Amino acid sequence: MNREKSKALFDEALTYFPGGVNSPVRAFQSVGGTPPFIESGKGATITDADGNTYIDYCCSWGPLILGHSNPQVKESISNAIEKGLSFGAPTEYENELAKLILSNISFIEKIRFVSSGTEAVMSAIRLARGVTNRNKIIKFEGCYHGHADSLLVKAGSGLATFGISSSAGIPESVANETVVLPLNDENAVKEAFQNYPDDIACIIIEPIPANNGLLIQKDSYLNFLRDVTTKHSSLLIFDEVISGFRVGFEGAAGHYNIVPDIITYGKIIGGGLPVGAYASSNEIMKKIAPEGDVYQAGTLSGNPIAMAAGIAQLTACLQSGFYESLEKKTTALKTSVMDHVENKGYPFRFFTFGSIFWMSFSDTEVIRSAGDIDATGMEKFNLFYNYLLENGIYLGPSGYEVGFVSAAHSKKEIERTAQVMISALDEVLS
Protein backbone atom coordinates (compact mmCIF):
# COMPACT_ATOMS: atom_id res chain seq x y z
CA MET A 1 0.00 0.00 0.00
CA ASN A 2 1.12 3.53 -0.74
CA ARG A 3 1.41 5.52 2.49
CA GLU A 4 3.40 8.53 1.28
CA LYS A 5 0.93 11.09 2.61
CA SER A 6 0.72 9.34 5.99
CA LYS A 7 4.53 9.32 6.17
CA ALA A 8 4.67 13.04 5.37
CA LEU A 9 2.04 13.76 8.01
CA PHE A 10 3.91 11.69 10.57
CA ASP A 11 7.18 13.46 9.79
CA GLU A 12 5.38 16.76 10.36
CA ALA A 13 3.78 15.45 13.56
CA LEU A 14 7.22 14.61 14.92
CA THR A 15 7.93 18.35 14.97
CA TYR A 16 4.81 19.03 17.06
CA PHE A 17 4.33 16.13 19.48
CA PRO A 18 6.58 13.86 21.58
CA GLY A 19 7.15 10.84 19.35
CA GLY A 20 4.81 12.37 16.81
CA VAL A 21 1.69 11.25 18.69
CA ASN A 22 -0.66 12.16 21.51
CA SER A 23 -0.84 8.63 22.94
CA PRO A 24 2.26 6.41 22.85
CA VAL A 25 1.05 3.18 21.19
CA ARG A 26 -0.10 5.12 18.12
CA ALA A 27 3.54 5.68 17.15
CA PHE A 28 3.75 2.07 15.85
CA GLN A 29 7.04 1.49 17.68
CA SER A 30 5.95 -2.04 18.67
CA VAL A 31 5.24 -3.18 15.11
CA GLY A 32 7.54 -0.89 13.12
CA GLY A 33 6.78 1.32 10.17
CA THR A 34 4.78 4.50 9.82
CA PRO A 35 1.32 4.77 11.36
CA PRO A 36 -1.45 5.37 8.84
CA PHE A 37 -3.13 8.73 9.41
CA ILE A 38 -6.87 8.05 9.43
CA GLU A 39 -9.07 10.40 7.42
CA SER A 40 -12.50 8.82 7.77
CA GLY A 41 -14.46 5.84 9.03
CA LYS A 42 -17.75 4.26 8.07
CA GLY A 43 -19.28 1.07 9.39
CA ALA A 44 -16.52 -1.46 9.98
CA THR A 45 -13.91 0.31 7.84
CA ILE A 46 -11.49 3.20 8.08
CA THR A 47 -9.71 5.04 5.27
CA ASP A 48 -6.30 6.67 5.61
CA ALA A 49 -4.90 9.87 4.12
CA ASP A 50 -3.58 7.94 1.10
CA GLY A 51 -6.97 6.44 0.32
CA ASN A 52 -6.23 2.95 1.67
CA THR A 53 -9.24 1.27 3.30
CA TYR A 54 -9.00 -1.21 6.18
CA ILE A 55 -11.46 -3.43 8.02
CA ASP A 56 -11.04 -2.04 11.52
CA TYR A 57 -10.79 -4.19 14.66
CA CYS A 58 -9.27 -1.48 16.85
CA CYS A 59 -12.57 0.44 16.87
CA SER A 60 -10.90 3.44 18.51
CA TRP A 61 -9.59 1.02 21.18
CA GLY A 62 -13.06 -0.30 21.96
CA PRO A 63 -15.57 2.57 22.16
CA LEU A 64 -17.10 2.07 18.70
CA ILE A 65 -19.25 -0.96 19.44
CA LEU A 66 -21.68 0.20 16.72
CA GLY A 67 -18.90 0.88 14.21
CA HIS A 68 -17.81 4.17 12.67
CA SER A 69 -20.19 7.04 11.89
CA ASN A 70 -23.27 5.25 13.22
CA PRO A 71 -26.29 7.17 11.89
CA GLN A 72 -28.19 7.20 15.21
CA VAL A 73 -25.18 8.42 17.16
CA LYS A 74 -24.45 11.10 14.56
CA GLU A 75 -28.05 12.29 14.60
CA SER A 76 -28.08 12.48 18.40
CA ILE A 77 -24.84 14.49 18.38
CA SER A 78 -26.13 16.80 15.65
CA ASN A 79 -29.32 17.54 17.56
CA ALA A 80 -27.32 18.34 20.70
CA ILE A 81 -24.89 20.58 18.83
CA GLU A 82 -27.79 22.72 17.61
CA LYS A 83 -28.45 23.67 21.23
CA GLY A 84 -24.86 24.48 22.18
CA LEU A 85 -21.53 22.79 22.83
CA SER A 86 -20.86 23.16 26.54
CA PHE A 87 -22.37 25.04 29.47
CA GLY A 88 -20.54 24.00 32.63
CA ALA A 89 -24.02 23.62 34.12
CA PRO A 90 -26.48 20.74 34.46
CA THR A 91 -28.37 19.60 31.37
CA GLU A 92 -31.17 17.10 30.82
CA TYR A 93 -28.80 14.93 28.78
CA GLU A 94 -26.95 13.99 31.98
CA ASN A 95 -30.18 12.86 33.61
CA GLU A 96 -31.19 10.88 30.55
CA LEU A 97 -27.92 8.96 30.26
CA ALA A 98 -27.76 8.32 34.01
CA LYS A 99 -31.35 7.01 34.01
CA LEU A 100 -30.57 4.76 31.03
CA ILE A 101 -27.61 3.24 32.86
CA LEU A 102 -28.99 3.01 36.40
CA SER A 103 -32.34 1.54 35.33
CA ASN A 104 -30.59 -1.27 33.44
CA ILE A 105 -27.75 -2.13 35.84
CA SER A 106 -29.09 -3.63 39.03
CA PHE A 107 -26.11 -3.21 41.34
CA ILE A 108 -25.39 0.54 41.16
CA GLU A 109 -27.52 3.38 42.56
CA LYS A 110 -25.61 6.60 41.82
CA ILE A 111 -23.16 7.58 39.10
CA ARG A 112 -20.74 10.46 38.47
CA PHE A 113 -19.70 11.36 34.92
CA VAL A 114 -16.13 12.42 34.16
CA SER A 115 -14.18 12.86 30.93
CA SER A 116 -12.00 9.74 30.67
CA GLY A 117 -11.44 6.25 31.99
CA THR A 118 -8.25 7.38 33.72
CA GLU A 119 -10.17 10.12 35.53
CA ALA A 120 -12.87 7.64 36.53
CA VAL A 121 -10.36 5.22 38.05
CA MET A 122 -8.38 7.98 39.76
CA SER A 123 -11.61 9.25 41.33
CA ALA A 124 -12.70 5.75 42.36
CA ILE A 125 -9.38 5.18 44.16
CA ARG A 126 -9.72 8.48 46.01
CA LEU A 127 -13.29 7.58 46.96
CA ALA A 128 -12.20 4.18 48.30
CA ARG A 129 -9.55 5.83 50.45
CA GLY A 130 -12.04 8.41 51.67
CA VAL A 131 -14.62 5.79 52.61
CA THR A 132 -12.19 3.49 54.41
CA ASN A 133 -9.73 6.06 55.82
CA ARG A 134 -6.93 3.81 54.58
CA ASN A 135 -3.99 4.51 52.30
CA LYS A 136 -2.79 1.45 50.40
CA ILE A 137 -4.31 -0.14 47.34
CA ILE A 138 -3.76 -3.52 45.69
CA LYS A 139 -3.48 -3.80 41.93
CA PHE A 140 -2.33 -6.63 39.67
CA GLU A 141 0.41 -7.15 37.11
CA GLY A 142 -1.20 -7.30 33.69
CA CYS A 143 -4.02 -4.88 34.52
CA TYR A 144 -3.85 -1.29 33.28
CA HIS A 145 -5.96 1.39 34.91
CA GLY A 146 -4.86 4.57 33.19
CA HIS A 147 -1.97 6.90 33.89
CA ALA A 148 -2.73 8.19 37.39
CA ASP A 149 0.41 8.19 39.57
CA SER A 150 -0.63 5.48 42.03
CA LEU A 151 -1.53 3.12 39.18
CA LEU A 152 1.58 3.46 37.02
CA VAL A 153 3.34 1.07 39.36
CA LYS A 154 4.89 -2.33 38.71
CA ALA A 155 5.81 -5.16 41.05
CA GLY A 156 8.82 -4.92 43.30
CA SER A 157 10.93 -7.91 44.34
CA GLY A 158 8.87 -10.65 45.98
CA LEU A 159 5.16 -10.98 46.59
CA ALA A 160 3.11 -8.47 48.55
CA THR A 161 5.85 -5.85 48.56
CA PHE A 162 5.66 -2.16 47.83
CA GLY A 163 5.46 -1.41 44.13
CA ILE A 164 7.99 0.63 42.19
CA SER A 165 7.21 3.34 39.69
CA SER A 166 6.93 2.30 36.04
CA SER A 167 7.15 5.91 34.88
CA ALA A 168 9.47 8.80 35.60
CA GLY A 169 7.90 11.63 37.55
CA ILE A 170 6.16 9.49 40.17
CA PRO A 171 7.47 9.95 43.73
CA GLU A 172 8.57 6.84 45.61
CA SER A 173 6.20 7.85 48.40
CA VAL A 174 3.27 7.51 46.00
CA ALA A 175 4.44 4.18 44.59
CA ASN A 176 4.86 2.87 48.11
CA GLU A 177 1.11 3.11 48.68
CA THR A 178 0.46 0.58 45.89
CA VAL A 179 0.92 -3.15 46.42
CA VAL A 180 1.33 -4.95 43.08
CA LEU A 181 0.50 -8.66 42.95
CA PRO A 182 0.40 -11.36 40.26
CA LEU A 183 -3.00 -12.24 38.88
CA ASN A 184 -4.59 -15.58 39.72
CA ASP A 185 -2.69 -15.98 43.00
CA GLU A 186 -4.91 -16.11 46.08
CA ASN A 187 -2.01 -16.64 48.46
CA ALA A 188 -0.37 -13.39 47.36
CA VAL A 189 -3.55 -11.49 48.19
CA LYS A 190 -3.80 -13.18 51.60
CA GLU A 191 -0.17 -12.32 52.33
CA ALA A 192 -0.76 -8.67 51.44
CA PHE A 193 -3.60 -8.44 53.93
CA GLN A 194 -1.41 -10.11 56.55
CA ASN A 195 1.32 -7.54 55.95
CA TYR A 196 -1.02 -4.52 55.94
CA PRO A 197 -4.13 -5.71 57.85
CA ASP A 198 -5.56 -2.28 58.59
CA ASP A 199 -4.34 -0.11 55.73
CA ILE A 200 -5.62 -1.59 52.45
CA ALA A 201 -8.36 0.66 51.14
CA CYS A 202 -9.24 -1.40 48.11
CA ILE A 203 -8.39 -3.99 45.51
CA ILE A 204 -8.73 -2.78 41.95
CA ILE A 205 -8.86 -5.23 39.05
CA GLU A 206 -10.02 -5.45 35.47
CA PRO A 207 -12.45 -8.36 35.93
CA ILE A 208 -11.70 -9.17 32.30
CA PRO A 209 -8.07 -8.04 31.98
CA ALA A 210 -7.73 -6.80 28.40
CA ASN A 211 -4.83 -4.36 28.38
CA ASN A 212 -1.96 -6.85 28.39
CA GLY A 213 -3.38 -9.70 26.39
CA LEU A 214 -6.79 -11.17 27.25
CA LEU A 215 -6.20 -12.71 30.66
CA ILE A 216 -9.51 -14.39 31.44
CA GLN A 217 -9.86 -15.08 35.16
CA LYS A 218 -11.61 -17.96 36.87
CA ASP A 219 -14.98 -17.24 38.49
CA SER A 220 -13.61 -18.61 41.74
CA TYR A 221 -10.74 -16.13 41.80
CA LEU A 222 -12.98 -13.10 41.29
CA ASN A 223 -15.36 -14.41 43.97
CA PHE A 224 -12.35 -14.84 46.27
CA LEU A 225 -11.48 -11.15 45.78
CA ARG A 226 -15.05 -10.22 46.66
CA ASP A 227 -14.91 -12.34 49.82
CA VAL A 228 -11.47 -11.23 51.00
CA THR A 229 -12.21 -7.52 50.63
CA THR A 230 -15.47 -7.92 52.53
CA LYS A 231 -13.68 -9.87 55.27
CA HIS A 232 -11.08 -7.11 55.72
CA SER A 233 -13.49 -4.16 55.33
CA SER A 234 -11.75 -3.09 52.13
CA LEU A 235 -13.52 -2.15 48.92
CA LEU A 236 -13.49 -4.04 45.62
CA ILE A 237 -13.24 -1.89 42.49
CA PHE A 238 -14.02 -3.37 39.08
CA ASP A 239 -12.34 -1.38 36.33
CA GLU A 240 -14.77 -1.93 33.47
CA VAL A 241 -13.50 0.82 31.19
CA ILE A 242 -13.08 -1.87 28.51
CA SER A 243 -15.55 -4.58 29.56
CA GLY A 244 -18.40 -2.30 30.60
CA PHE A 245 -21.22 -2.43 28.03
CA ARG A 246 -18.92 -4.60 25.87
CA VAL A 247 -19.54 -8.16 27.11
CA GLY A 248 -23.12 -7.35 28.08
CA PHE A 249 -24.93 -4.23 29.25
CA GLU A 250 -24.04 -5.07 32.86
CA GLY A 251 -20.46 -5.83 31.84
CA ALA A 252 -18.25 -8.32 33.63
CA ALA A 253 -19.98 -7.72 36.97
CA GLY A 254 -23.23 -8.89 35.42
CA HIS A 255 -21.57 -11.77 33.60
CA TYR A 256 -19.95 -13.13 36.76
CA ASN A 257 -22.81 -12.05 39.04
CA ILE A 258 -20.36 -10.33 41.38
CA VAL A 259 -21.24 -6.95 42.90
CA PRO A 260 -18.16 -4.73 43.32
CA ASP A 261 -18.21 -1.81 45.73
CA ILE A 262 -17.25 0.69 43.01
CA ILE A 263 -17.27 0.25 39.25
CA THR A 264 -15.61 2.43 36.61
CA TYR A 265 -16.67 2.93 33.01
CA GLY A 266 -15.30 4.55 29.87
CA LYS A 267 -15.00 3.98 26.12
CA ILE A 268 -18.43 2.65 25.03
CA ILE A 269 -20.28 4.89 27.48
CA GLY A 270 -19.34 7.94 25.38
CA GLY A 271 -20.34 6.69 21.94
CA GLY A 272 -16.90 7.65 20.59
CA LEU A 273 -16.56 10.92 22.53
CA PRO A 274 -14.55 11.40 25.75
CA VAL A 275 -16.64 10.15 28.67
CA GLY A 276 -15.86 8.16 31.79
CA ALA A 277 -17.88 7.41 34.91
CA TYR A 278 -17.72 5.78 38.29
CA ALA A 279 -20.69 4.35 40.15
CA SER A 280 -21.63 2.67 43.39
CA SER A 281 -24.29 2.48 46.08
CA ASN A 282 -26.00 5.54 47.53
CA GLU A 283 -24.08 4.99 50.75
CA ILE A 284 -20.66 5.15 49.11
CA MET A 285 -21.44 7.84 46.53
CA LYS A 286 -22.75 10.25 49.16
CA LYS A 287 -19.11 10.67 50.22
CA ILE A 288 -18.48 12.59 46.97
CA ALA A 289 -18.61 16.41 47.00
CA PRO A 290 -20.82 18.34 47.30
CA GLU A 291 -22.57 15.82 49.58
CA GLY A 292 -19.40 14.49 51.17
CA ASP A 293 -15.77 15.35 51.75
CA VAL A 294 -14.14 13.45 48.86
CA TYR A 295 -13.51 16.15 46.27
CA GLN A 296 -13.75 15.62 42.52
CA ALA A 297 -14.76 18.07 39.81
CA GLY A 298 -14.46 18.58 36.06
CA THR A 299 -15.16 21.50 33.75
CA LEU A 300 -16.41 19.29 30.92
CA SER A 301 -17.93 16.51 33.02
CA GLY A 302 -21.36 15.65 31.65
CA ASN A 303 -20.68 17.53 28.40
CA PRO A 304 -24.02 17.54 26.52
CA ILE A 305 -22.54 16.45 23.18
CA ALA A 306 -20.80 13.47 24.77
CA MET A 307 -23.91 12.62 26.78
CA ALA A 308 -26.01 12.66 23.61
CA ALA A 309 -23.58 10.28 21.89
CA GLY A 310 -23.68 7.93 24.87
CA ILE A 311 -27.48 7.95 25.00
CA ALA A 312 -27.75 6.91 21.36
CA GLN A 313 -25.10 4.20 21.60
CA LEU A 314 -26.30 2.61 24.84
CA THR A 315 -29.89 2.66 23.60
CA ALA A 316 -28.74 0.56 20.63
CA CYS A 317 -26.87 -1.80 22.95
CA LEU A 318 -30.12 -2.57 24.76
CA GLN A 319 -31.75 -4.01 21.64
CA SER A 320 -32.72 -7.67 21.92
CA GLY A 321 -30.00 -10.03 20.71
CA PHE A 322 -27.39 -7.28 20.37
CA TYR A 323 -24.64 -8.95 22.40
CA GLU A 324 -25.45 -12.43 21.15
CA SER A 325 -24.94 -11.20 17.58
CA LEU A 326 -21.54 -9.69 18.44
CA GLU A 327 -20.37 -12.89 20.11
CA LYS A 328 -21.55 -14.98 17.18
CA LYS A 329 -19.44 -12.91 14.77
CA THR A 330 -16.39 -13.12 17.02
CA THR A 331 -16.77 -16.89 17.39
CA ALA A 332 -17.08 -17.26 13.61
CA LEU A 333 -13.79 -15.41 13.10
CA LYS A 334 -12.04 -17.51 15.73
CA THR A 335 -13.42 -20.80 14.40
CA SER A 336 -12.35 -20.11 10.83
CA VAL A 337 -8.81 -19.22 11.86
CA MET A 338 -8.39 -21.98 14.43
CA ASP A 339 -9.66 -24.71 12.10
CA HIS A 340 -6.73 -23.86 9.84
CA VAL A 341 -4.31 -23.55 12.77
CA GLU A 342 -5.23 -26.97 14.13
CA ASN A 343 -4.97 -28.54 10.69
CA LYS A 344 -1.47 -27.09 10.28
CA GLY A 345 -0.37 -27.60 13.88
CA TYR A 346 0.73 -23.99 14.26
CA PRO A 347 1.79 -22.61 17.68
CA PHE A 348 -1.02 -20.05 17.77
CA ARG A 349 -4.00 -19.42 20.01
CA PHE A 350 -7.06 -17.23 19.56
CA PHE A 351 -8.74 -16.14 22.80
CA THR A 352 -12.18 -14.52 22.96
CA PHE A 353 -14.62 -13.15 25.51
CA GLY A 354 -17.83 -11.87 24.01
CA SER A 355 -16.75 -9.51 21.23
CA ILE A 356 -13.18 -9.08 22.55
CA PHE A 357 -10.40 -11.16 21.01
CA TRP A 358 -6.65 -11.61 21.37
CA MET A 359 -4.11 -13.75 19.53
CA SER A 360 -0.99 -15.38 20.96
CA PHE A 361 1.84 -17.04 19.06
CA SER A 362 2.24 -19.94 21.47
CA ASP A 363 0.81 -23.36 22.33
CA THR A 364 -0.34 -22.23 25.77
CA GLU A 365 -4.01 -23.11 26.10
CA VAL A 366 -4.79 -20.96 29.16
CA ILE A 367 -3.18 -17.59 29.87
CA ARG A 368 -4.35 -15.98 33.10
CA SER A 369 -1.42 -13.76 34.07
CA ALA A 370 1.09 -11.48 32.37
CA GLY A 371 3.88 -13.91 33.24
CA ASP A 372 2.19 -16.62 31.15
CA ILE A 373 2.61 -14.63 27.93
CA ASP A 374 5.46 -15.85 25.71
CA ALA A 375 7.24 -12.62 24.81
CA THR A 376 9.21 -14.37 22.06
CA GLY A 377 5.98 -14.59 20.07
CA MET A 378 5.88 -10.82 19.64
CA GLU A 379 8.38 -10.92 16.78
CA LYS A 380 6.03 -13.26 14.91
CA PHE A 381 3.10 -11.04 15.77
CA ASN A 382 4.85 -8.04 14.24
CA LEU A 383 5.28 -9.91 10.93
CA PHE A 384 1.67 -11.07 11.15
CA TYR A 385 0.47 -7.55 11.91
CA ASN A 386 2.23 -5.95 8.96
CA TYR A 387 0.92 -8.63 6.58
CA LEU A 388 -2.60 -7.86 7.79
CA LEU A 389 -2.08 -4.12 7.43
CA GLU A 390 -0.79 -4.49 3.87
CA ASN A 391 -3.89 -6.54 3.06
CA GLY A 392 -6.44 -4.18 4.51
CA ILE A 393 -6.95 -5.42 8.10
CA TYR A 394 -6.33 -2.96 10.93
CA LEU A 395 -5.63 -4.04 14.51
CA GLY A 396 -4.21 -2.15 17.47
CA PRO A 397 -0.45 -1.90 16.77
CA SER A 398 0.84 -4.16 19.55
CA GLY A 399 0.82 -7.88 20.22
CA TYR A 400 -0.38 -7.17 23.75
CA GLU A 401 -3.50 -5.30 22.61
CA VAL A 402 -6.90 -6.91 22.14
CA GLY A 403 -9.22 -6.52 19.16
CA PHE A 404 -12.93 -5.74 19.03
CA VAL A 405 -15.79 -6.82 16.80
CA SER A 406 -18.54 -4.24 16.25
CA ALA A 407 -22.17 -4.41 15.22
CA ALA A 408 -21.09 -2.94 11.87
CA HIS A 409 -18.86 -5.89 10.91
CA SER A 410 -20.65 -7.89 8.22
CA LYS A 411 -20.41 -11.61 7.57
CA LYS A 412 -18.48 -10.82 4.40
CA GLU A 413 -15.97 -8.67 6.31
CA ILE A 414 -15.51 -11.36 8.97
CA GLU A 415 -14.88 -13.97 6.26
CA ARG A 416 -12.43 -11.68 4.47
CA THR A 417 -10.58 -11.09 7.75
CA ALA A 418 -10.32 -14.82 8.42
CA GLN A 419 -8.91 -15.41 4.94
CA VAL A 420 -6.24 -12.74 5.37
CA MET A 421 -5.33 -13.99 8.85
CA ILE A 422 -4.95 -17.54 7.53
CA SER A 423 -2.70 -16.32 4.71
CA ALA A 424 -0.69 -14.27 7.20
CA LEU A 425 -0.18 -17.30 9.45
CA ASP A 426 0.98 -19.40 6.48
CA GLU A 427 3.41 -16.62 5.57
CA VAL A 428 4.80 -16.28 9.11
CA LEU A 429 4.70 -19.86 10.42
CA SER A 430 4.89 -22.33 7.52
Helices and strands as residue ranges (DSSP letters): H 4-13, G 18-20, G 24-27, E 38-42, E 45-48, E 53-56, G 59-61, H 71-81, H 92-102, E 110-114, H 117-132, E 136-140, G 149-151, E 153-154, E 164-165, H 172-175, E 178-181, H 186-195, E 200-205, H 219-231, E 235-239, H 251-256, E 262-265, G 267-270, E 276-280, H 282-285, H 304-317, H 322-344, E 349-353, E 356-360, G 370-372, H 377-390, E 393-394, E 403-404, H 411-429
